[in-house]
Amino acid sequence: MANIKSAKKRILVNRTKMERNKAIKSGVKTAIKKVYAAIEAGDKAAAAEALKVATTAIDKATTKGIYHKNNAARKVSRLSIAVNKMA
């Protein structure tokens, strides 16, 4: 454990930010899983709706600095392609 007051504060702040980032990342992963689950079930409407929710979650995570913009774009692109292949 740190002895300096500012170092103690940094530890607390970093832990808080880590928990926040982990929660947001977990939400994104869950949204992505729901898209793939709808694709596996063959439900085009549910997949499209889940894609919309997942895209929003990914974009919000990107604006908060959790994902790099290219990483987010790649995730959205792969999900979109998977949903569009469902014809």
Summary of the structure (lengths in Angstrom):
residues: 87
radius of gyration: 17.3
end to end distance: 57.1
largest distance: 61.5
contacts: 223
relative contact order: 0.13
helix: 84%
strand: 0%
